[in-house]
């Protein structure tokens, strides 16, 4: 006869099996997931020629993993276009963060071009008649380029880490390595230790900004649209945020996956708690990327390129990183609502020169393990019509009538 202990043991085994099954279904355990194939495509070098640039571009950071890009590939290079429909609404009312994501993709393309052995030139906003045409990457002939850039291998290893870190100061050499890149026009990077007075001020303001956003129903609804609770949805959309990239352990995430999908309100409460209890207290460094006009389209692209480079440098140095953009987001929201600029004024205490405004905020530190990859649409899903014939003709003429 089966006794009570055996029944309880059996029930426990079924519960564990149920959680494990749910974890697998959500993509929280195991590595097989079609929406992650773009990472494998890059690491196995499945794209050739100009498509290799797009393969690197789709792995760039973007706000809420919206991936707001489309590409047109020609023999002599790649055009990249903004997709306004992949937007965050009131979380990003002026498209500043969307353009930053595009800037990161452009920067990855420039790095990836060095692996082709072809010189590359990047033109930002090349078509005044089409502002959504954000960049054109022009490729020179074979064997015209520099050696592969040292950061190319890290394009496929860079992931956003939203979990708990170790905290504490970083070695001076690690901090120096973060800033190892040429200056971006009209862009400055400001780093400060989390334990410093400025770091504590940043943490306080970021916590307050998070609370303000969590209490704004429109902002949280627009954020919540990009959360993929079900794997079936993630497999189709191949974008947005998931439990697997939320920063909690796979087993804890699997337990959460057993529950009904979060509401926008509950997501806001969780995000606020995670920010105050995990993200801010366990960081080593906080930082701001500054520019005179955060809403200038060129500046926003360059800010995104600077963040991509910083994150790649952090990955190469064995560090982890996460955007903490609540301050720029709530500043933009107050402008949109025509409210008094309380947060814009408060952030002046963090700045050496208030004429340089925050366009991107982040944390950097160390963790026990790197973060896992986020969902990505493959190259085949982001290609638009062929590059314009006029561009090819223009380049043919510049090359003296020979390809």
Order of alpha helices (4+ residues) and beta strands (2+ residues): alpha-alpha-alpha-beta-beta-alpha-beta-beta-alpha-beta-alpha-alpha-alpha-alpha-alpha-beta-alpha-beta-alpha-alpha-beta-alpha
